[in-house]
Amino acid sequence: MNPIEWLFDAQLQIGTQTILWREVVGNAFGIASAVGGMRRKIWAWPVGIIGNALLFTVFLGAVFGTPNPVNLLGQAGRQIMFIVVSIFGWVQWRRSRDSTVQMAVVPHWASNRTRVLLGLGLVAGTLVLTPIFRALGSFEPVWADAWIFTGSLLATYGMAKGWTEFWLIWVAVDIVGVPLLISAGYYASAVLYLFYGAFTVIGFIVWVRVHRRAQALTLRR
């Protein structure tokens, strides 16, 4: 069995629960990407893309015949969205790299107008996608799946733009994501979402501090 076949089929048995190693490894890449994002490292984007590709196959359990035959279309769809937006973010950070402060992007606050648009976009996206995901057979409650998809899109785009508020959007995603993943039987992802929740708060604080230092450096020039 080659490494790719092993990764696709390998399972971890914990009590009565069967967890795919793909789910564990995919989320590990996601955590590594989040750490890189907090540190404003360009490698965060390609690392995240690898994790997205693995998790796409995990969340289409019924399609790929996994031990957990549950489709979370929002979770699966957002992996594709992550890959697309990550390519945009990868290019964006490379273009905006600031050699003076040695970071790929300088964190900054979004405008009040942008904050309002982000909030409206999160609600509107959830309302629009809920009936679509339900018609396609997504796991209930479908609105939670739609919320996670929309919030993930906005948060990833916000990270690419360097808006410090993107961390708070991730918090909103995690609050809904943990109970949904537990109810759907994706326990490894649920545990890692709990970690993400704590990590996003730390990331938000770090970006706020970096923003203040960058402002102070600009004022001294």
C-alpha positions in Angstrom: 0.0 0.0 0.0 1.5 3.3 -1.0 1.4 6.4 1.3 -1.6 8.0 -0.5 -3.7 4.8 -0.2 -2.7 4.4 3.4 -3.7 8.0 4.2 -7.0 7.6 2.4 -8.0 4.4 4.2 -6.2 4.6 7.6 -8.5 4.8 10.6 -8.1 5.5 14.3 -10.4 3.5 16.7 -11.1 5.2 20.0 -13.7 3.2 22.0 -16.7 2.8 19.7 -15.7 5.8 17.5 -13.9 5.5 14.2 -11.9 8.5 13.1 -10.1 8.9 9.8 -6.5 9.8 9.9 -7.3 12.1 7.0 -9.4 14.2 9.4 -6.6 14.4 12.0 -3.9 15.2 9.5 -6.0 17.7 7.6 -6.8 19.6 10.8 -3.2 19.4 11.8 -2.3 21.2 8.6 -5.1 23.7 9.4 -3.6 24.4 12.8 -0.1 24.9 11.2 -1.7 27.3 8.7 -3.4 29.3 11.5 -0.1 29.6 13.4 1.6 30.8 10.2 -1.3 33.3 9.7 -0.9 34.7 13.2 2.8 35.2 12.5 2.1 36.7 9.1 4.1 34.0 7.3 3.4 33.4 3.6 3.9 29.7 3.9 0.6 29.6 5.9 -1.4 29.7 2.6 0.1 26.6 0.8 0.1 24.6 4.1 -3.6 25.4 4.5 -4.4 24.4 1.0 -3.0 20.8 1.7 -5.2 20.6 4.7 -8.2 21.8 2.8 -7.8 19.1 0.1 -7.7 16.4 2.7 -10.7 17.7 4.7 -12.8 18.0 1.5 -12.8 14.2 1.2 -13.6 13.8 4.9 -16.7 15.9 5.0 -18.3 14.1 2.1 -18.5 10.9 4.1 -21.5 9.5 2.1 -19.8 10.2 -1.2 -16.4 8.6 -0.3 -17.9 5.7 1.7 -16.2 6.6 5.0 -17.2 5.1 8.3 -19.2 8.2 9.0 -21.6 8.4 6.1 -22.7 12.0 6.7 -22.3 14.8 4.2 -21.6 18.3 5.6 -21.9 20.2 2.3 -21.0 23.6 3.9 -17.9 22.1 5.5 -16.9 20.3 2.3 -17.7 23.3 0.1 -15.7 25.7 2.2 -12.6 23.6 1.6 -12.9 24.4 -2.1 -13.6 28.0 -1.2 -10.5 28.0 1.1 -8.3 26.8 -1.7 -9.5 29.5 -4.1 -9.3 32.3 -1.5 -6.0 31.0 -0.2 -4.5 31.4 -3.7 -5.7 35.0 -3.6 -4.3 35.5 -0.2 -1.0 33.9 -1.1 -0.6 36.4 -4.0 -1.9 39.3 -2.0 0.6 38.8 0.8 3.5 38.3 -1.6 2.7 41.6 -3.3 2.2 43.5 0.0 5.2 42.2 1.8 6.7 45.0 3.9 10.5 44.5 4.1 10.8 47.2 6.7 8.7 45.5 9.4 9.6 42.0 8.1 6.1 40.7 7.6 3.9 39.7 4.7 1.1 41.9 5.7 0.6 44.8 8.2 -2.5 44.1 10.3 -5.0 47.0 10.3 -8.6 47.6 11.3 -11.3 47.5 8.7 -13.4 50.6 8.2 -16.8 50.9 10.0 -18.5 50.5 6.6 -16.6 47.3 6.0 -17.5 45.9 9.4 -21.2 46.5 8.7 -20.9 44.8 5.3 -19.1 41.8 6.9 -21.9 41.4 9.5 -24.7 41.8 6.8 -22.8 39.4 4.5 -22.6 36.7 7.3 -26.3 36.9 7.9 -27.3 37.1 4.2 -25.0 34.3 3.2 -26.5 32.1 5.8 -30.0 32.8 4.7 -29.3 32.2 1.1 -27.3 29.1 1.5 -29.5 27.3 4.0 -32.2 26.2 1.6 -29.6 25.3 -1.0 -27.7 23.1 1.3 -30.9 21.5 2.6 -32.0 20.7 -0.9 -28.7 19.0 -1.6 -29.0 16.9 1.5 -26.7 18.5 4.1 -26.8 17.5 7.7 -29.2 19.3 10.0 -29.3 21.9 11.4 -28.4 23.2 7.9 -28.3 26.8 8.9 -25.3 26.0 11.0 -23.5 24.5 8.0 -24.4 27.6 6.0 -23.2 29.9 8.8 -19.8 28.1 9.0 -19.4 28.3 5.2 -20.2 32.0 5.0 -18.2 32.9 8.0 -15.2 30.9 6.8 -15.3 32.7 3.4 -15.4 36.2 5.1 -12.7 35.3 7.6 -10.3 34.0 5.0 -10.9 37.0 2.8 -10.4 39.3 5.8 -7.1 37.5 6.5 -5.9 38.1 3.0 -6.8 41.8 3.3 -5.0 42.1 6.6 -8.2 43.0 8.6 -7.7 42.3 12.3 -11.4 41.6 12.7 -11.1 38.4 10.7 -10.1 36.6 13.9 -13.5 37.6 15.5 -15.3 36.1 12.6 -13.5 32.8 13.2 -14.7 32.9 16.8 -18.3 33.2 15.5 -17.7 30.2 13.2 -16.2 28.1 16.0 -19.1 28.7 18.4 -21.5 27.2 15.9 -19.1 24.7 14.4 -18.2 22.7 17.6 -21.8 21.5 18.4 -22.5 20.8 14.7 -19.4 18.6 14.3 -20.2 16.7 17.5 -23.7 16.0 16.4 -22.5 14.9 13.0 -19.9 12.5 14.5 -16.8 14.4 13.4 -15.2 14.3 16.8 -11.6 15.0 15.8 -12.6 18.1 14.0 -14.8 19.2 16.9 -11.9 18.9 19.4 -9.7 20.8 17.1 -12.4 23.5 16.6 -12.2 24.0 20.4 -8.5 24.5 20.1 -9.1 26.9 17.1 -11.6 28.9 19.3 -8.9 29.6 21.9 -6.3 30.1 19.3 -8.3 32.7 17.4 -8.7 34.8 20.6 -4.9 34.7 21.0 -4.4 35.5 17.3 -6.7 38.5 17.6 -4.7 39.9 20.5 -1.4 39.3 18.7 -2.6 41.1 15.6 -3.8 44.1 17.7 -0.4 44.4 19.3 1.4 44.1 15.9 -0.9 46.8 14.5 0.0 49.1 17.4 3.7 48.5 17.0 3.5 49.2 13.2 1.6 52.4 13.9 4.3 53.5 16.4 7.0 52.7 13.9 5.3 54.7 11.3 5.0 57.7 13.6 8.7 57.6 14.4 9.7 57.8 10.7 
